[in-house]
Amino acid sequence: MKVTKKIVLEEHDMPTQWYNIVADMVTKPQPMLNPQTREPITQKDLEVLFSKGAAEQELSTERWIDIPDEVRDLYRIYRPTPLVRASGLEKALDTPAKIYFKNESVSPVGSHKLNSAIPQAYYNKIQGIQHLTTETGAGQWGSALSIACKHFGLDLKVYMVRLSYEQKPYRKSVMHTYGATVIPSPSDTTEAGRAMRAQYPNTPGSLGMAISEAVEVALQQPNTKYALGSVMSHVCLHQTIIGLEALKQMEIAGDYPDVVIGCFGGGSNFAGISFPFMRNNLVNGAKTQFIAAEPALCPKLTQGKLIYDYGDTEGFTPLIPMYSLGHDFEPAAIHAGGLRYHGAGAILSQLLKDGLYEGRDIDQLDSFKAGVLFSQVEGIIPAPESTHAICAAIQEALKAKEEGKEKVILFNLSGHGLIDMASYDRYFAGDLH
């Protein structure tokens, strides 16, 4: 029997709307709070930091939200992305499971992050904003927002976690090529950065620290807004185009996933692949299992507490109801820089509390081992973040083998690792913990 290797949609099959899971949640997420008044956040509060379009989407309870034509035109450069049957991985594992992956690495910047960078830049442009600030962990978000800002004629300042700035020099080269200014965080360019450097002189930095610096600049500089690459509800919304396409592609393949998997930092990549399928669980009684694969050294889903916490280290952001390790948590210096974040978004935290998905801790060495196997049998070198999802998929495939059961597994390949080869070199040299 011939195995279909790749399912590709036509341009006209690309979704025209994003999916907002809040409309179908039995228990709605708790509101974010204004850090000064401790009252539920309003759209006006959010517009101090974010574009009007992003602020409106953040609080929306509408099920379907139209994708602007100009955003769809840019999406067409790389979307729809292919759904691929990982037959090489299936053979290597000798499993009865069918394994599929959504290949988001085919975007111009090599990751899923462009799905939100384009609309965020667009909403700022039509509002007349000229300058944006942001943070980036491993550099995928910074790269995506850099090219999106260049397209819409916006200036961008990126605060890049110092650890990744040093580990991944070509990431900052990509951002420079796209025209962004890149600053290692914590830096001496902001009050928050100077305070953190004084308190933690040898810190490798964290996403929470970088967010504090970017937010400070956005609040102080005229005609400037802040853009965030994960955690927030509007970012998760934009990423649902991944799962909406995958729904159509799985139908073409004649399969439906028993398990859906995504790696997890702040939650947008996991939300993107899972929310459209989770809707079938919420609305139609489907029984799909959802797994969020997080680093064992940054385990907010399995060891964090559900509290109101800041999204940044210095406490500039709204208070978010999140599973958190604490906004002052300093993650270990793992190479999956995009997953070194202390908390989960409000929607994702409520869904975890309600048992709609599970968190799974993945050891760094196990993740790289999985990434190397995937590279050798599928030909794509995955980003260190994506190797966590691959590792969880392998675990599920081997479980199916032990149980002698057929199982359909879908995971999101959130990005390639061609600019992360220094991390792989350290793995092969035995230098990773």
Residue pairs with C-beta under 8 A, 6 or more apart in sequence:
3 85
3 87
4 85
4 253
5 84
5 85
5 87
6 82
6 83
6 84
6 85
7 82
7 83
7 84
7 85
7 249
7 252
7 253
8 80
8 82
8 83
9 80
9 245
9 248
9 249
10 80
11 76
11 80
13 80
13 245
13 248
14 72
14 75
14 76
14 79
14 80
14 241
14 245
15 67
15 241
15 244
15 245
16 66
16 67
16 72
17 64
17 65
17 66
17 67
18 64
18 65
18 67
18 237
18 238
18 240
18 241
18 244
19 63
19 64
19 237
19 240
19 243
19 244
19 275
19 276
19 279
20 57
20 60
20 61
20 62
20 63
20 64
20 65
20 237
20 240
21 236
21 240
21 271
21 275
21 278
21 279
21 282
21 347
21 351
22 28
22 29
22 60
22 61
22 233
22 347
23 61
23 62
23 63
24 63
24 279
24 282
24 283
25 282
25 347
25 350
25 351
25 354
26 282
26 354
27 350
27 353
27 354
28 61
28 350
29 233
29 321
29 346
29 347
29 349
29 350
30 321
30 346
30 350
31 40
31 41
31 321
32 40
32 41
32 318
32 319
32 320
32 321
32 346
33 39
33 40
33 41
33 308
33 318
33 319
34 40
34 41
34 42
34 45
34 318
34 319
35 310
35 315
35 316
35 317
35 318
35 319
38 319
41 59
41 318
42 59
43 52
43 55
43 56
43 58
43 59
45 318
46 54
46 55
46 58
46 59
46 318
47 55
48 219
49 215
49 218
49 219
49 225
49 226
49 317
50 58
50 225
50 226
50 227
50 228
50 234
51 120
51 123
51 124
51 127
51 129
51 225
51 227
52 123
52 127
53 119
53 122
53 123
53 126
53 127
54 120
54 123
54 227
54 232
54 234
55 234
57 65
57 233
57 234
57 237
58 232
58 233
58 234
59 233
60 237
65 237
67 75
67 119
67 241
68 119
68 122
70 122
71 118
71 119
71 122
74 118
74 148
74 151
75 115
75 118
75 241
77 108
78 106
78 107
78 108
78 114
79 241
79 245
80 245
80 249
81 102
81 103
81 104
81 106
81 107
81 242
81 245
82 102
82 103
82 106
82 249
83 100
83 101
83 102
83 103
83 245
83 246
83 249
83 250
83 253
84 100
84 101
84 102
84 103
84 378
85 98
85 99
85 100
85 253
86 99
86 100
86 101
86 374
86 377
86 378
88 377
88 378
88 379
89 99
89 373
89 374
89 377
89 378
89 393
89 394
89 397
90 97
90 98
90 99
90 397
91 377
92 373
92 376
92 377
93 394
93 397
93 398
93 401
94 401
95 397
95 398
95 400
95 401
96 400
96 401
96 404
96 405
96 406
96 407
97 396
97 397
97 400
97 401
97 406
97 407
97 408
97 409
98 255
98 406
98 407
98 408
98 409
99 393
99 397
99 409
99 411
100 250
100 253
100 255
100 257
100 408
100 409
100 410
100 411
101 393
101 410
101 411
101 412
101 413
102 242
102 243
102 245
102 246
102 249
102 273
102 410
102 411
102 412
102 413
103 380
103 413
104 111
104 112
104 115
104 242
104 269
104 412
104 413
104 414
104 415
105 111
105 380
105 382
105 383
105 386
105 413
105 414
105 415
105 416
107 113
107 114
107 115
107 144
108 114
108 147
109 140
109 143
109 144
109 147
109 174
110 140
110 143
110 383
110 415
110 416
110 418
110 419
111 140
111 143
111 144
111 383
111 414
111 415
111 416
112 239
112 242
112 268
112 269
112 272
112 412
112 414
112 415
113 140
113 141
113 143
113 144
113 145
113 229
113 415
114 144
114 147
114 148
115 238
115 239
115 241
115 242
115 272
116 144
116 229
116 234
116 235
116 238
116 239
116 268
117 141
117 144
117 145
117 147
117 148
117 227
117 229
118 148
118 151
119 238
120 145
120 148
120 227
120 234
120 235
120 238
121 132
121 145
121 148
121 149
121 151
121 152
121 154
121 227
122 148
122 152
124 132
124 152
124 154
124 225
124 227
125 152
125 153
125 154
127 225
128 223
129 154
129 223
129 224
129 225
130 154
130 155
130 223
130 224
131 154
131 155
131 156
131 157
131 221
131 223
131 224
131 225
132 145
132 149
132 154
132 155
132 156
132 157
132 218
132 224
132 225
132 226
132 227
133 156
133 157
133 158
133 159
133 214
133 215
133 217
133 218
133 221
133 224
133 225
133 226
133 227
134 141
134 142
134 145
134 156
134 157
134 158
134 159
134 214
134 226
134 227
134 228
134 229
135 141
135 142
135 158
135 159
135 160
135 161
135 185
135 207
135 210
135 211
135 213
135 214
135 228
135 229
136 142
136 143
136 145
136 158
136 159
136 160
136 161
136 164
136 171
136 175
136 210
136 229
137 160
137 161
137 164
137 207
137 210
137 265
137 337
137 338
137 339
137 340
137 341
138 164
138 168
138 171
138 336
138 337
138 338
138 383
138 384
138 385
138 420
139 160
139 164
139 168
139 171
139 172
139 174
139 175
139 337
139 419
140 171
140 229
140 338
140 383
140 385
140 415
141 229
141 230
141 338
142 158
142 160
142 171
142 175
142 180
142 182
142 229
143 171
143 174
143 175
143 178
144 229
145 156
145 158
145 180
145 227
145 229
146 156
146 158
146 174
146 175
146 178
146 179
146 180
147 178
149 155
149 156
149 178
149 179
149 180
150 178
150 179
155 181
156 179
156 180
156 181
157 180
157 181
157 183
157 214
157 217
158 175
158 180
158 181
158 182
158 183
158 214
159 183
159 184
159 185
159 187
159 193
159 210
159 211
159 213
159 214
160 171
160 172
160 175
160 182
160 183
160 184
160 185
160 210
161 184
161 185
161 204
161 205
161 206
161 207
161 209
161 210
161 337
161 340
162 184
162 185
162 186
162 203
162 204
162 205
163 204
163 205
163 333
163 337
163 340
164 171
164 205
164 337
165 172
165 182
165 184
165 185
165 205
166 184
167 335
167 337
167 422
167 423
168 337
168 419
168 420
168 422
168 423
170 419
171 419
172 182
174 419
175 182
176 182
183 189
183 213
184 205
185 193
185 205
185 209
185 210
185 213
186 192
186 193
186 194
186 196
186 197
186 200
186 203
186 205
186 209
186 210
186 213
187 193
187 197
187 213
188 194
188 197
189 213
189 217
190 212
190 213
190 216
190 217
191 216
192 209
192 212
192 213
192 216
192 313
192 314
192 316
193 209
193 212
193 213
195 314
196 203
196 209
196 212
196 313
196 314
197 203
200 330
203 209
203 330
204 330
204 333
206 313
206 329
206 330
206 331
206 340
206 341
206 342
207 265
207 266
207 340
207 341
207 342
208 310
208 311
208 312
208 313
208 327
208 328
208 329
208 341
208 342
209 312
209 313
209 314
211 228
211 311
211 312
211 313
211 316
211 317
212 312
212 313
212 314
212 315
212 316
214 226
215 226
215 312
215 316
215 317
216 314
216 316
217 224
218 224
218 225
218 226
219 316
228 235
228 311
229 235
229 266
229 268
230 265
230 266
230 267
230 268
230 269
230 341
230 345
231 266
231 267
231 268
231 311
231 320
231 341
231 343
231 344
231 345
232 345
233 345
233 346
233 347
235 266
235 268
235 345
236 267
236 268
236 271
236 272
236 275
236 345
236 347
236 348
238 268
239 268
239 269
239 271
239 272
240 271
240 272
240 275
240 276
241 272
242 272
242 273
242 412
243 272
243 273
243 274
243 275
243 276
243 277
244 276
246 273
246 276
246 277
246 410
247 276
247 277
250 256
250 257
250 410
255 408
256 286
256 288
256 408
257 277
257 288
257 408
257 409
257 410
258 288
258 289
258 407
258 408
258 409
259 288
259 289
259 290
259 291
259 393
259 396
259 407
259 408
259 409
259 410
260 273
260 274
260 277
260 278
260 288
260 289
260 290
260 291
260 410
260 411
261 273
261 290
261 291
261 292
261 293
261 389
261 392
261 393
261 396
261 409
261 410
261 411
261 412
262 269
262 270
262 271
262 272
262 273
262 274
262 291
262 292
262 293
262 389
262 411
262 412
262 414
263 269
263 270
263 292
263 293
263 294
263 336
263 339
263 385
263 386
263 387
263 388
263 389
263 412
263 414
264 270
264 292
264 293
264 294
264 301
264 339
264 344
264 359
264 388
265 294
265 336
265 338
265 339
265 340
265 341
265 385
266 341
266 343
266 344
266 345
267 292
267 344
267 345
267 347
267 348
268 345
269 385
269 412
269 414
270 292
270 348
270 357
270 412
271 345
271 347
271 348
272 412
273 410
273 411
273 412
274 290
274 357
277 286
277 288
277 290
277 410
278 288
278 290
278 351
278 356
278 357
280 286
280 288
281 287
281 288
281 356
282 356
289 357
289 358
290 356
290 357
290 358
291 357
291 358
291 359
291 360
291 392
291 396
292 301
292 348
292 352
292 357
292 358
292 359
292 360
293 360
293 362
293 388
293 389
293 391
293 392
294 300
294 301
294 302
294 339
294 359
294 360
294 361
294 362
294 388
295 331
295 334
295 336
295 339
295 340
295 361
295 362
295 364
295 367
295 388
296 361
296 362
296 363
296 364
297 331
297 332
297 334
297 364
298 325
298 331
298 332
298 334
298 339
298 340
298 341
298 342
299 325
299 359
299 361
300 322
300 323
300 324
300 325
300 341
300 342
300 343
300 344
300 359
301 323
301 344
301 352
301 358
301 359
302 359
302 360
302 361
303 325
304 322
304 323
304 324
304 325
304 342
304 343
304 344
305 323
305 324
306 321
306 322
306 323
306 324
306 349
306 353
307 321
307 322
307 324
308 319
308 320
308 321
308 322
309 319
309 320
309 322
309 324
309 326
309 327
309 342
309 343
310 316
310 317
310 319
310 320
310 327
311 317
311 318
311 320
311 322
311 327
311 343
312 327
313 327
313 328
315 327
320 343
320 345
320 346
321 346
321 349
321 350
322 343
322 344
322 345
322 346
322 349
323 343
323 344
323 349
323 352
324 342
324 343
324 344
325 342
325 343
326 342
327 342
327 343
329 342
331 340
331 341
331 342
332 340
332 433
334 340
334 364
334 384
334 433
335 364
335 384
335 420
335 423
335 426
335 432
336 364
336 367
336 383
336 384
336 385
336 387
336 388
337 384
337 385
338 383
338 385
339 385
339 388
343 349
344 352
351 357
352 358
352 359
360 392
360 395
362 388
362 391
362 392
364 432
364 433
365 427
365 432
365 433
366 391
367 384
367 387
367 388
367 390
367 391
368 384
368 387
368 423
368 424
368 427
368 432
369 391
370 387
370 390
370 391
370 394
371 381
371 382
371 384
371 386
371 387
371 390
371 391
371 417
371 424
372 424
372 427
373 394
374 380
374 382
374 387
374 390
375 381
375 382
380 413
380 416
381 416
381 417
381 418
381 421
381 424
382 390
382 413
382 415
382 416
382 417
383 414
383 415
383 416
383 417
383 420
384 417
384 420
384 423
385 414
385 415
386 412
386 413
386 414
386 415
386 416
386 417
387 417
389 411
389 412
389 413
389 414
390 411
390 413
392 411
393 409
393 411
396 407
396 409
397 407
397 409
399 407
400 406
400 407
400 409
417 423
417 424
423 432
426 432
